[in-house]
Each structure stands twice: as structure tokens, then as C-alpha cells.
Amino acid sequence: MAEQRRVVKVDAAEFLDTLENVTQSHVRLIQSLRSSLVRVRRDTTDIEMQRSVLAGLRRLRVLRKRIADHLGGLKVDAESLDIELVGPQELIENVATLSEYMLIVGIPAEEEVLKRTLLLARRGAELLNQHAGDIQEDIEQLKKLSKLLEIIVEKYYE
């Protein structure tokens, strides 16, 4: 007997608007975090810079959640999910293109920043080290988001 897949219908226009906003913010935030991490690497005792990094990571969580909420959330099992984009074909294609962008550029960049943050935490950035568990959870959430976006790309990207 075939496994029953849960179908999540997503308004392509609303999701495209979210993806466009998130993508723009994401690029700026990743650049800012990279700069901050360089400064933390130079001085692992700089608590203010570590606070800045943690604030940036919280903002990344918000952006990640905004995307995931359209797709059923990060608690869903992507393996048992089907995402159906509803709207004009042009919008659906644009959603697929931005989803592909996030998979190729955005998510790997974010994962690299998160891994660098963990490395600095282990190398003496005490405040970052206190949040290492949260940062590890961020990496896991990123993997889940990646699987959700892969559903869209596999189904709609040409």
C-alpha cells in the first residue's frame, strides 16, 4: 500500500513575496555576520562582537522560519510531504528559481557561517560557546529547510 503524503498548498504569490524579501535580507545578514566573525576571530574576548553575532543568528532564525512557515513548518517530515504551489505558472517558476538559489547559494552560505561560529566558540569565544547547542540546532533546521525547498525544486524547476 502506498504511503499517504500530506499535501501543503502554498500560494505562489505570497510565498514569492516572502522569498524575495528573505533573500535580500539574507544576503546582507550573511555579509554582516562574516565581517563580525572575522572580528571575533581576531579577538575572541570581544563580548560586544559576540553579542552582535548572536543577534545576527537570531535574525537568521526569523528568516528561516518565515520561509518554513509557508511550507508547513520545520517540524514536518519532508519525506511524507508534498508541496503544491498554487498560482500563475510564471509565479510558480519564479518561486522555483528562488528556491534553487537558496539551495545553491543561501543555505550553504548560512551553514558556513554557522560552522565558523561553532569553530570560534570552541576556540575560546565564551559567549558563543554558551550558545553552541542553539547553533547546532540551527544547522539541523537548515537541513530540514533544505529538504522542503528541494521538494519545490524537484517538482517545479525546469
N, C-alpha and C positions, 0 to 999 in steps of 0.2 A: 504494500500500500504506500502510495506517495506521501511524503511529508507535507503537512499543511504549512504554507508560508503566510506570514502576516503581511498584508499589503498596506503600505503607508502612502496615501495620496498627498502629493506636495504641489501646491500652487506654484507654477514655474515663475510667474511674475514676482510674487513675494519673495521666493527663495533667491531669484536672481538679484533682486534689490539687496537682500541680506548679504549674499556672496560678494557683490560689488563693494559694499561698504566695509565688510570684514576684510576683504583682500587689500584694500587701500590702507586700512588701519594696521593690518598685519605686517605689511612691508615696512612701514615706518617704525613700528614697535620692535620688530626683529633688528633693524638697523640700530636703534637706540640701545637695545639690550646688548648687542655685540660690542658697542662702544663702552657701555658700563662694565661689561665683563673684562674688557682689556684693562680698565682702570682697577678693577678688583684684583686682577692677576698681578698688577704692579704693586698693590698694597692690600694684602688680604686682611689687614686690620681696619680698613676703611668701612666703618659701620654704616655711614650715610649712603655710600655707594651700594653696599649690600642691601640696604633698605630699598634703594631705587630699583635694584634688580628684582627684589621680591614683589614690589609694586607692579613692575612690568610683567612678571609671571602671572600675577592675579588678573591683569588686563588680558593676557593671552587666554586664560581660562574663560573669561567672559566671552571673548570672540569665538572660542571653540564651542562653547555652549550655545551661542546664537545659531551657529550652523547646525549643530547636532539636534537642537530642539525642532527644527523643521523636518528632520529625518527620523523622528521617533525617540530621540534622546540617546545618551551614551550608555544607558543601562540595557538597551535592547540587544539581542543576539543577532548580529548581522547575518549569520548563517541561515537564520529562519525568517529573513525579512526580504520583502520585495518592495522597491520604491517605484511608484508610478508618478511621473511628472505630468501635471495637468496644465494645458495652456497651448498657445500657438507654437508651431514647430520651431520657429525662429528663436523664441524664448527658451524652449527646451534645449536647443543646440547651444545657446549661449551658457545655460546652466552647466551643460556637459563640458563645455570648453573651460569654464572657470573651475569646475570640479577637477578637471585634468590638471590645470595649472596648480591648484592647491596640492594635488598628489605629487607633482613633479618638482615644484619649487617651494611652496609654502610649508608643507608638513616636514619635508627634510630639513629645511632651514630652522624650523622651530625645534625639531628633535636635536639638531646640532647645538643649538643654544642651551637646551635643557641638559644635554650631556656635558657640555662645557661647565655649566653651573654646578652640576654634581662633582665634576672633577675639582673645581675650585673649593667646593665645600670640603672635600677630602684633603685638600692641600692647605687647610688652615683658615678658610673663610668661615668663622664660627657661626655667624648668624645664618648664613646659607646652609651650613651643616645641620642646624636645628630644624630646617625645613626640608631636609633631604627626602624624607618619606613622601611629602606632598609633591616634590619634584618628580620622584619616581612614579607616583600615581599619574602625574601629568603625561609622562611618556606612555603609560598604559592607555590613558584616554585618547592620546594622539593616534595610537594604533587602532583603537575602536573607530575613531572618526575616519581614519583612512579606509577602513573596510566599508563604512557606509558610503563614502564618496566613490569607492571602487564599484559599488553596485550601479550607481548612476553612469559612470564612465563606461562600464562594460555594456550597459543596456542602450545608451543613447549617443555615445561619442563615435563619430564616423571619421 
